[in-house]
Amino acid sequence: MVPAGDRTGLIAGNVEAAPALRAAARTTAATLRGVPDLLWALLFVAMLGPGAATGSLALAVHGAGLLAKLCAEQLEAVSPAPVEALRLTGSGRMATTALAVVPQAAPGLASLLLYQWECNLRTSTVLGFVGAGGIGQELAISLRLFRYDELSTLVIAVLAVILVVDLASRTLRRGLGAAA
């Protein structure tokens, strides 16, 4: 078992990664999520120029650090009984992870991934204002040109996409066996 103090690691303790790999992953993920996505966007705009790829890269970098921590915590929160049962039968790390840890955590992992996608959709509207492209850039242009009909259509489109992602998340989680 993993000591309670080690449960906030970015690589799940019950997956038994090598200590050096776990430490490197923790440091990397903490660095990635420690810098706000807006700052990542400003850095990438300065390095790569404005555009949608810049915004996507900023969201990906920040989201990777956040998801590393949250997914590791989901993997660590699984019931230890099936994990221990497989270990006692002689299963290796990969088999134990694939057959006991991941299936239990699958609904939570799916929910986290879909929620991060939803957050990225909302954040992309802000990043466009700093030159990171995407729908936010279209919103900024509509706002600057006083095209309020386009602006309202874009806002409604963002809300509709978020509602669809929320519905997809509930449906997927229910399909994976999460509580209703």
Contact map, one row per residue, 1 for C-alpha under 8 A:
111000000000010000000000000000000000000000000000000000000000000000000000000000000000000000000000000000000000000000000000000000000000000000000000000000000000000000000000000000000000
111101100000110000000000000000000000000000000000000000000000000000000000000000000000000000000000000000000000000000000000000000000000000000000000000000000000000000000000000000000000
111111100000000000000000000000000000000000000000000000000000000000000000000000000000000000000000000000000000000000000000000000000000000000000000000000000000000000000000000000000000
011111100000000000000000000000000000000000000000000000000000000000000000000000000000000000000000000000000000000000000000000000000000000000000000000000000000000000000000000000000000
001111110000000000000000000000000000000000000000000000000000000000000000000000000000000000000000000000000000000000000000000000000000000000000000000000000000000000000000000000000000
011111111000100000000000000000000000000000000000000000000000000000000000000000000000000000000000000000000000000000000000000000000000000000000000000000000000000000000000000000000000
011111111001100000000000000000000000000000000000000000000000000000000000100100000000000000000000000000000000000000000000000000000000000000000000000000000000000000000000000000000000
000011111100000000000000000000000000000000000000000000000000000000001001100000000000000000000000000000000000000000000000000000000000000000000000000000000000000000000000000000000000
000001111111100000000100010000000000000000000000000000000000000000001001100000000000000000000000000000000000000000000000000000000000000000000000000000000000000000000000000000000000
000000011111000000000100110010000000000000000000000000000000000000011111100000000000000000000000000000000000000000000000000000000000000000000000000000000000000000000000000000000000
000000001111101010000100110000000000000000000000000000000000000000011001000000000000000000000000000000000000000000000000000000000000000000000000000000000000000000000000000000000000
000000101111111110000000000000000000000000000000000000000000000000000001101100000000000000000000000000000000000000000000000000000000000000000000000000000000000000000000000000000000
010001101011111110000000000000000000000000000000000000000000000000000000000100000000000000000000000000000000000000000000000000000000000000000000000000000000000000000000000000000000
110000000001111100000000000000000000000000000000000000000000000000000000001100000000000000000000000000000000000000000000000000000000000000000000000000000000000000000000000000000000
000000000011111110000000000000000000000000000000000000000000000000000000001000000000000000001000100010000000000000000000000000000000000000000000000000000000000000000000000000000000
000000000001111111000000000000000000000000000000000000000000000000000000000000000000000000001000000000000000000000000000000000000000000000000000000000000000000000000000000000000000
000000000011101111101100000000000000000000000000000000000000000000000000000000000000000000000000000000000000000000000000000000000000000000000000000000000000000000000000000000000000
000000000000000111111100000000000000000000000000000000000000000000000000000000000000000000000000000000000000000000000000000000000000000000000000000000000000000000000000000000000000
000000000000000011111110000000000000000000000000000000000000000000000000000000000000000000000000000000000000000000000000000000000000000000000000000000000000000000000000000000000000
000000000000000001111111000000000000000000000000000000000000000000000000000000000000000000000000000000000000000000000000000000000000000000000000000000000000000000000000000000000000
000000000000000011111111100000000000000000000000000000000000000000000000000000000000000000000000000000000000000000000000000000000000000000000000000000000000000000000000000000000000
000000001110000011111111110000000000000000000000000000000000000000000000000000000000000000000000000000000000000000000000000000000000000000000000000000000000000000000000000000000000
000000000000000000111111111000000000000000000000000000000000000000000000000000000000000000000000000000000000000000000000000000000000000000000000000000000000000000000000000000000000
000000000000000000011111111100000000000000000000000000000000000000000000000000000000000000000000000000000000000000000000000000000000000000000000000000000000000000000000000000000000
000000000110000000001111111110000000000000000000000000000000000000000000000000000000000000000000000000000000000000000000000000000000000000000000000000000000000000000000000000000000
000000001110000000000111111111000000000000000000000000000000000000000000000000000000000000000000000000000000000000000000000000000000000000000000000000000000000000000000000000000000
000000000000000000000011111111100000000000000000000000000000000000000000000000000000000000000000000000000000000000000000000000000000000000000000000000000000000000000000000000000000
000000000000000000000001111111110000000000000000000000000000000010000000000000000000000000000000000000000000000000000000000000000000000000000000000000000000000000000000000000000000
000000000100000000000000111111111000000000000000000000000000000111011000000000000000000000000000000000000000000000000000000000000000000000000000000000000000000000000000000000000000
000000000000000000000000011111111100000000000000000000000000000011000000000000000000000000000000000000000000000000000000000000000000000000000000000000000000000000000000000000000000
000000000000000000000000001111111110000000000000000000000000000010000000000000000000000000000000000000000000000000000000000000000000000000000000000000000000000000000000000000000000
000000000000000000000000000111111110000000000000000000000000111111000000000000000000000000000000000000000000000000000000000000000000000000000000000000000000000000000000000000000000
000000000000000000000000000011111111000000000000000000000000111111000000000000000000000000000000000000000000000000000000000000000000000000000000000000000000000000000000000000000000
000000000000000000000000000001111111000000000000000000000000010000000000000000000000000000000000000000000000000000000000000000000000000000000000000000000000000000000000000000000000
000000000000000000000000000000111111101100000000000000000000010000000000000000000000000000000000000000000000000000000000000000000000000000000000000000000000000000000000000000000000
000000000000000000000000000000001111111100000000000000000000010000000000000000000000000000000000000000000000000000000000000000000000000000000000000000000000000000000000000000000000
000000000000000000000000000000000011111110000000000000000110110000000000000000000000000000000000000000000000000000000000000000000000000000000000000000000000000000000000000000000000
000000000000000000000000000000000001111111000000000000000100000000000000000000000000000000000000000000000000000000000000000001100000000000000000000000000000000000000000000000000000
000000000000000000000000000000000011111111100000000000000000000000000000000000000000000000000000000000000000000000000000000000000000000000000000000000000000000000000000000000000000
000000000000000000000000000000000011111111110000000000000110110000000000000000000000000000000000000000000000000000000000000000000000000000000000000000000000000000000000000000000000
000000000000000000000000000000000000111111111000000001101110000000000000000000000000000000000000000000000000000000000000000000100101000000000000000000000000000000000000000000000000
000000000000000000000000000000000000011111111100000000000000000000000000000000000000000000000000000000000000000000000000000000000101000000000000000000000000000000000000000000000000
000000000000000000000000000000000000001111111110000000000000000000000000000000000000000000000000000000000000000000000000000000000000000000000000000000000000000000000000000000000000
000000000000000000000000000000000000000111111111100001101100000000000000000000000000000000000000000000000000000000000000000000000000000000000000000000000000000000000000000000000000
000000000000000000000000000000000000000011111111111001000000000000000000000000000000000000000000000000000000000000000000000000000011000000000000000000000000000000000000000000000000
000000000000000000000000000000000000000001111111110000000000000000000000000000000000000000000000000000000000000000000000000000000000000000000000000000000000000000000000000000000000
000000000000000000000000000000000000000000111111100000000000000000000000000000000000000000000000000000000000000000000000000000000000000000000000000000000000000000000000000000000000
000000000000000000000000000000000000000000011111110001000000000000000000000000000000000000000000000000000000000000000000000000000000000000000000000000000000000000000000000000000000
000000000000000000000000000000000000000000011111111001000000000000000000000000000000000000000000000000000000000000000000000000000000000000000000000000000000000000000000000000000000
000000000000000000000000000000000000000000001101111101000000000000000000000000000000000000000000000000000000000000000000000000000011100000000000000000000000000000000000000000000000
000000000000000000000000000000000000000000001000111111100000000000000000000000000000000000000000000000000000000000000000000000000011110000000000000000000000000000000000000000000000
000000000000000000000000000000000000000000000000011111110000000000000000000000000000000000000000000000000000000000000000000000000001110000000000000000000000000000000000000000000000
000000000000000000000000000000000000000000000000001111111000000000000000000000000000000000000000000000000000000000000000000000000001100000000000000000000000000000000000000000000000
000000000000000000000000000000000000000010011001111111111100000000000000000000000000000000000000000000000000000000000000000000000001100000000000000000000000000000000000000000000000
000000000000000000000000000000000000000010010000001111111110000000000000000000000000000000000000000000000000000000000000000100110001110000000000000000000000000000000000000000000000
000000000000000000000000000000000000000000000000000111111111000000000000000000000000000000000000000000000000000000000000000000000001000000000000000000000000000000000000000000000000
000000000000000000000000000000000000000010010000000011111111100000000000000000000000000000000000000000000000000000000000000000000000000000000000000000000000000000000000000000000000
000000000000000000000000000000000000110110010000000001111111110000000000000000000000000000000000000000000000000000000000000000000000000000000000000000000000000000000000000000000000
000000000000000000000000000000000000100110000000000000111111111000000000000000000000000000000000000000000000000000000001001100000000000000000000000000000000000000000000000000000000
000000000000000000000000000000000000000000000000000000011111111100000000000000000000000000000000000000000000000000000000000000000000000000000000000000000000000000000000000000000000
000000000000000000000000000000011000100100000000000000001111111110000000000000000000000000000000000000000000000000000000000000000000000000000000000000000000000000000000000000000000
000000000000000000000000000000011111100100000000000000000111111111000000000000000000000000000000000000000000000000000000000000000000000000000000000000000000000000000000000000000000
000000000000000000000000000000011000000000000000000000000011111111100000000000000000000000000000000000000000000000010001000000000000000000000000000000000000000000000000000000000000
000000000000000000000000000010011000000000000000000000000001111111110000000000000000000000000000000000000000000000000000000000000000000000000000000000000000000000000000000000000000
000000000000000000000000000111111000000000000000000000000000111111111000000000000000000000000000000000000000000000000000000000000000000000000000000000000000000000000000000000000000
000000000000000000000000000011011000000000000000000000000000011111111100000000000000000000000000000000000000000000000000000000000000000000000000000000000000000000000000000000000000
000000000000000000000000000000000000000000000000000000000000001111111110000000000000000000000000000000000000000110010000000000000000000000000000000000000000000000000000000000000000
000000000110000000000000000010000000000000000000000000000000000111111111000000000000000000000000000000000000000000000000000000000000000000000000000000000000000000000000000000000000
000000011110000000000000000010000000000000000000000000000000000011111111100000000000000000000000000000000000000000000000000000000000000000000000000000000000000000000000000000000000
000000000100000000000000000000000000000000000000000000000000000001111111110000000000000000000000000000000000000100000000000000000000000000000000000000000000000000000000000000000000
000000000100000000000000000000000000000000000000000000000000000000111111111000000000000000000000000000000000100100000000000000000000000000000000000000000000000000000000000000000000
000000011111000000000000000000000000000000000000000000000000000000011111111100000000000000000000000000000000000000000000000000000000000000000000000000000000000000000000000000000000
000000111101000000000000000000000000000000000000000000000000000000001111111110000000000000000000000000000000000000000000000000000000000000000000000000000000000000000000000000000000
000000000000000000000000000000000000000000000000000000000000000000000111111111000000000000000000000000001001100000000000000000000000000000000000000000000000000000000000000000000000
000000000001011000000000000000000000000000000000000000000000000000000011111111000000000000000000000011001000000000000000000000000000000000000000000000000000000000000000000000000000
000000100001110000000000000000000000000000000000000000000000000000000001111111000000000000000000000000000000000000000000000000000000000000000000000000000000000000000000000000000000
000000000000000000000000000000000000000000000000000000000000000000000000111111100000000000000000000000001000000000000000000000000000000000000000000000000000000000000000000000000000
000000000000000000000000000000000000000000000000000000000000000000000000011111110000000000000000000010011000000000000000000000000000000000000000000000000000000000000000000000000000
000000000000000000000000000000000000000000000000000000000000000000000000000011111110000000000000000000010000000000000000000000000000000000000000000000000000000000000000000000000000
000000000000000000000000000000000000000000000000000000000000000000000000000001111111000000000000000000000000000000000000000000000000000000000000000000000000000000000000000000000000
000000000000000000000000000000000000000000000000000000000000000000000000000000111111100000000000000000000000000000000000000000000000000000000000000000000000000000000000000000000000
000000000000000000000000000000000000000000000000000000000000000000000000000000111111110000000000000100000000000000000000000000000000000000000000000000000000000000000000000000000000
000000000000000000000000000000000000000000000000000000000000000000000000000000111111111000000001100110000000000000000000000000000000000000000000000000000000000000000000000000000000
000000000000000000000000000000000000000000000000000000000000000000000000000000011111111100000000000000000000000000000000000000000000000000000000000000000000000000000000000000000000
000000000000000000000000000000000000000000000000000000000000000000000000000000001111111110000000000000000000000000000000000000000000000000000000000000000000000000000000000000000000
000000000000000000000000000000000000000000000000000000000000000000000000000000000111111111100001000100000000000000000000000000000000000000000000000000000000000000000000000000000000
000000000000000000000000000000000000000000000000000000000000000000000000000000000011111111110001000000000000000000000000000000000000000000000000000000000000000000000000000000000000
000000000000000000000000000000000000000000000000000000000000000000000000000000000001111111100000000000000000000000000000000000000000000000000000000000000000000000000000000000000000
000000000000000000000000000000000000000000000000000000000000000000000000000000000000111111100000000000000000000000000000000000000000000000000000000000000000000000000000000000000000
000000000000000000000000000000000000000000000000000000000000000000000000000000000000011111110000000000000000000000000000000000000000000000000000000000000000000000000000000000000000
000000000000000000000000000000000000000000000000000000000000000000000000000000000000011111111011000000000000000000000000000000000000000000000000000000000000000000000000000000000000
000000000000000000000000000000000000000000000000000000000000000000000000000000000000001001111111000000000000000000000000000000000000000000000000000000000000000000000000000000000000
000000000000001100000000000000000000000000000000000000000000000000000000000000000000000000111111100000000000000000000000000000000000000000000000000000000000000000000000000000000000
000000000000000000000000000000000000000000000000000000000000000000000000000000000000000000011111110000000000000000000000000000000000000000000000000000000000000000000000000000000000
000000000000000000000000000000000000000000000000000000000000000000000000000000000000000000111111111100000000000000000000000000000000000000000000000000000000000000000000000000000000
000000000000000000000000000000000000000000000000000000000000000000000000000000000010011000111111111110000000000000000000000000000000000000000000000000000000000000000000000000000000
000000000000001000000000000000000000000000000000000000000000000000000000000000000010000000001111111111000000000000000000000000000000000000000000000000000000000000000000000000000000
000000000000000000000000000000000000000000000000000000000000000000000000000000000000000000000111111111100000000000000000000000000000000000000000000000000000000000000000000000000000
000000000000000000000000000000000000000000000000000000000000000000000000000000000000000000000011111111100000000000000000000000000000000000000000000000000000000000000000000000000000
000000000000000000000000000000000000000000000000000000000000000000000000000000000110010000000011111111110000000000000000000000000000000000000000000000000000000000000000000000000000
000000000000001000000000000000000000000000000000000000000000000000000000001001000010000000000001111111111000000000000000000000000000000000000000000000000000000000000000000000000000
000000000000000000000000000000000000000000000000000000000000000000000000001000000000000000000000111111111100000000000000000000000000000000000000000000000000000000000000000000000000
000000000000000000000000000000000000000000000000000000000000000000000000000000000000000000000000011111111100000000000000000000000000000000000000000000000000000000000000000000000000
000000000000000000000000000000000000000000000000000000000000000000000000000001100000000000000000000111111110000000000000000000000000000000000000000000000000000000000000000000000000
000000000000000000000000000000000000000000000000000000000000000000000000011011000000000000000000000011111111100000000000000000000000000000000000000000000000000000000000000000000000
000000000000000000000000000000000000000000000000000000000000000000000000000000000000000000000000000001111111110000000000000000000000000000000000000000000000000000000000000000010000
000000000000000000000000000000000000000000000000000000000000000000000000000000000000000000000000000000011111111000000000000000000000000000000000000000000000000000000000000111011100
000000000000000000000000000000000000000000000000000000000000000000000000010000000000000000000000000000001111111100000000000000000000000000000000000000000000000000000000000010000100
000000000000000000000000000000000000000000000000000000000000000000000010010000000000000000000000000000001111111110000000000000000000000000000000000000000000000000000000000000000000
000000000000000000000000000000000000000000000000000000000000000000000000000000000000000000000000000000000111111111000000000000000000000000000000000000000000000000000000100110000000
000000000000000000000000000000000000000000000000000000000000000000000000000000000000000000000000000000000011111111100000000000000000000000000000000000000000000000000000110010000000
000000000000000000000000000000000000000000000000000000000000000000100110000000000000000000000000000000000001111111110000000000000000000000000000000000000000000000000000000000000000
000000000000000000000000000000000000000000000000000000000000000000100000000000000000000000000000000000000000111111111000000000000000000000000000000000000000000000000000000000000000
000000000000000000000000000000000000000000000000000000000000000000000000000000000000000000000000000000000000011111111100000000000000000000000000000000000000000000001100100000000000
000000000000000000000000000000000000000000000000000000000000000000000000000000000000000000000000000000000000001111111110000000000000000000000000000000000000000000000100100000000000
000000000000000000000000000000000000000000000000000000000000001000100000000000000000000000000000000000000000000111111111000000000000000000000000000000000000000000000000000000000000
000000000000000000000000000000000000000000000000000000000000000000000000000000000000000000000000000000000000000011111111100000000000000000000000000000000000000000000000000000000000
000000000000000000000000000000000000000000000000000000000000000000000000000000000000000000000000000000000000000001111111110000000000000000000000000000000000000001001100000000000000
000000000000000000000000000000000000000000000000000000000000000000000000000000000000000000000000000000000000000000111111111000000000000000000000000000000000000000000000000000000000
000000000000000000000000000000000000000000000000000000000010001000000000000000000000000000000000000000000000000000011111111100000000000000000000000000000000000000000000000000000000
000000000000000000000000000000000000000000000000000000000000000000000000000000000000000000000000000000000000000000001111111110000000000000000000000000000000010001000000000000000000
000000000000000000000000000000000000000000000000000000000000000000000000000000000000000000000000000000000000000000000111111111000000000000000000000000000000010000000000000000000000
000000000000000000000000000000000000000000000000000000000010000000000000000000000000000000000000000000000000000000000011111111100000000000000000000000000000000000000000000000000000
000000000000000000000000000000000000000000000000000000100010000000000000000000000000000000000000000000000000000000000001111111110000011100000000000000000000000000000000000000000000
000000000000000000000000000000000000000000000000000000000000000000000000000000000000000000000000000000000000000000000000111111111000011110100000000000000000000000000000000000000000
000000000000000000000000000000000000010000000000000000000000000000000000000000000000000000000000000000000000000000000000011111111100000100000000000000000000000000000000000000000000
000000000000000000000000000000000000010010000000000000100000000000000000000000000000000000000000000000000000000000000000001111111111110110000000000000000000000000000000000000000000
000000000000000000000000000000000000000000000000000000100000000000000000000000000000000000000000000000000000000000000000000111111111111111110000000000000000000000000000000000000000
000000000000000000000000000000000000000000000000000000000000000000000000000000000000000000000000000000000000000000000000000011111111100110110000000000000000000000000000000000000000
000000000000000000000000000000000000000011000000000000000000000000000000000000000000000000000000000000000000000000000000000001111111000000000000000000000000000000000000000000000000
000000000000000000000000000000000000000000001000011000000000000000000000000000000000000000000000000000000000000000000000000000111111100010000000000000000000000000000000000000000000
000000000000000000000000000000000000000011001000011111110000000000000000000000000000000000000000000000000000000000000000000000111111110010000000000000000000000000000000000000000000
000000000000000000000000000000000000000000000000011111100000000000000000000000000000000000000000000000000000000000000000000000111011111111000000000000000000000000000000000000000000
000000000000000000000000000000000000000000000000001100100000000000000000000000000000000000000000000000000000000000000000000110110001111111000000000000000000000000000000000000000000
000000000000000000000000000000000000000000000000000000000000000000000000000000000000000000000000000000000000000000000000000110010000111111100000000000000100000000000000000000000000
000000000000000000000000000000000000000000000000000000000000000000000000000000000000000000000000000000000000000000000000000111111000111111110000000000000000000000000000000000000000
000000000000000000000000000000000000000000000000000000000000000000000000000000000000000000000000000000000000000000000000000010111011111111111000000000000000000000000000000000000000
000000000000000000000000000000000000000000000000000000000000000000000000000000000000000000000000000000000000000000000000000000010000111111111100000000000000000000000000000000000000
000000000000000000000000000000000000000000000000000000000000000000000000000000000000000000000000000000000000000000000000000010011000001111111110000000100110000000000000000000000000
000000000000000000000000000000000000000000000000000000000000000000000000000000000000000000000000000000000000000000000000000000011000000111111111000000000000000000000000000000000000
000000000000000000000000000000000000000000000000000000000000000000000000000000000000000000000000000000000000000000000000000000000000000011111111100000000000000000000000000000000000
000000000000000000000000000000000000000000000000000000000000000000000000000000000000000000000000000000000000000000000000000000000000000001111111111101100000000000000000000000000000
000000000000000000000000000000000000000000000000000000000000000000000000000000000000000000000000000000000000000000000000000000000000000000111111111100100000000000000000000000000000
000000000000000000000000000000000000000000000000000000000000000000000000000000000000000000000000000000000000000000000000000000000000000000011111111000000000000000000000000000000000
000000000000000000000000000000000000000000000000000000000000000000000000000000000000000000000000000000000000000000000000000000000000000000001111111000000000000000000000000000000000
000000000000000000000000000000000000000000000000000000000000000000000000000000000000000000000000000000000000000000000000000000000000000000000111111100000000000000000000000000000000
000000000000000000000000000000000000000000000000000000000000000000000000000000000000000000000000000000000000000000000000000000000000000000000111111111100000000000000000000000000000
000000000000000000000000000000000000000000000000000000000000000000000000000000000000000000000000000000000000000000000000000000000000000000000110011111110000000000000000000000000000
000000000000000000000000000000000000000000000000000000000000000000000000000000000000000000000000000000000000000000000000000000000000000000000000001111111000000000000000000000000000
000000000000000000000000000000000000000000000000000000000000000000000000000000000000000000000000000000000000000000000000000000000000000000000100001111111100000000000000000000000000
000000000000000000000000000000000000000000000000000000000000000000000000000000000000000000000000000000000000000000000000000000000000000000100110001111111110000000000000000000000000
000000000000000000000000000000000000000000000000000000000000000000000000000000000000000000000000000000000000000000000000000000000000000000000000000111111111000000000000000000000000
000000000000000000000000000000000000000000000000000000000000000000000000000000000000000000000000000000000000000000000000000000000000000000000000000011111111100000000000000000000000
000000000000000000000000000000000000000000000000000000000000000000000000000000000000000000000000000000000000000000000000000000000000001000100000000001111111110000000000000000000000
000000000000000000000000000000000000000000000000000000000000000000000000000000000000000000000000000000000000000000000000000000000000000000100000000000111111111000000000000000000000
000000000000000000000000000000000000000000000000000000000000000000000000000000000000000000000000000000000000000000000000000000000000000000000000000000011111111100000000000000000000
000000000000000000000000000000000000000000000000000000000000000000000000000000000000000000000000000000000000000000000000000000000000000000000000000000001111111110000000000000000000
000000000000000000000000000000000000000000000000000000000000000000000000000000000000000000000000000000000000000000000000110000000000000000000000000000000111111111000000000000000000
000000000000000000000000000000000000000000000000000000000000000000000000000000000000000000000000000000000000000000000000000000000000000000000000000000000011111111100000000000000000
000000000000000000000000000000000000000000000000000000000000000000000000000000000000000000000000000000000000000000000000000000000000000000000000000000000001111111110000000000000000
000000000000000000000000000000000000000000000000000000000000000000000000000000000000000000000000000000000000000000000000000000000000000000000000000000000000111111111000000000000000
000000000000000000000000000000000000000000000000000000000000000000000000000000000000000000000000000000000000000000000100100000000000000000000000000000000000011111111100000000000000
000000000000000000000000000000000000000000000000000000000000000000000000000000000000000000000000000000000000000000000000000000000000000000000000000000000000001111111110000000000000
000000000000000000000000000000000000000000000000000000000000000000000000000000000000000000000000000000000000000000000000000000000000000000000000000000000000000111111111000000000000
000000000000000000000000000000000000000000000000000000000000000000000000000000000000000000000000000000000000000001000100000000000000000000000000000000000000000011111111100000000000
000000000000000000000000000000000000000000000000000000000000000000000000000000000000000000000000000000000000000001100100000000000000000000000000000000000000000001111111110000000000
000000000000000000000000000000000000000000000000000000000000000000000000000000000000000000000000000000000000000000000000000000000000000000000000000000000000000000111111111000000000
000000000000000000000000000000000000000000000000000000000000000000000000000000000000000000000000000000000000000000000000000000000000000000000000000000000000000000011111111100000000
000000000000000000000000000000000000000000000000000000000000000000000000000000000000000000000000000000000000011001100000000000000000000000000000000000000000000000001111111110000000
000000000000000000000000000000000000000000000000000000000000000000000000000000000000000000000000000000000000001000000000000000000000000000000000000000000000000000000111111111000000
000000000000000000000000000000000000000000000000000000000000000000000000000000000000000000000000000000000000000000000000000000000000000000000000000000000000000000000011111111100000
000000000000000000000000000000000000000000000000000000000000000000000000000000000000000000000000000000000010010000000000000000000000000000000000000000000000000000000001111111110000
000000000000000000000000000000000000000000000000000000000000000000000000000000000000000000000000000000000011011000000000000000000000000000000000000000000000000000000000111111111100
000000000000000000000000000000000000000000000000000000000000000000000000000000000000000000000000000000000010000000000000000000000000000000000000000000000000000000000000011111111111
000000000000000000000000000000000000000000000000000000000000000000000000000000000000000000000000000000000000000000000000000000000000000000000000000000000000000000000000001111111100
000000000000000000000000000000000000000000000000000000000000000000000000000000000000000000000000000000000110000000000000000000000000000000000000000000000000000000000000000111111100
000000000000000000000000000000000000000000000000000000000000000000000000000000000000000000000000000000000010000000000000000000000000000000000000000000000000000000000000000011111110
000000000000000000000000000000000000000000000000000000000000000000000000000000000000000000000000000000000011000000000000000000000000000000000000000000000000000000000000000011111111
000000000000000000000000000000000000000000000000000000000000000000000000000000000000000000000000000000000000000000000000000000000000000000000000000000000000000000000000000001001111
000000000000000000000000000000000000000000000000000000000000000000000000000000000000000000000000000000000000000000000000000000000000000000000000000000000000000000000000000001000111
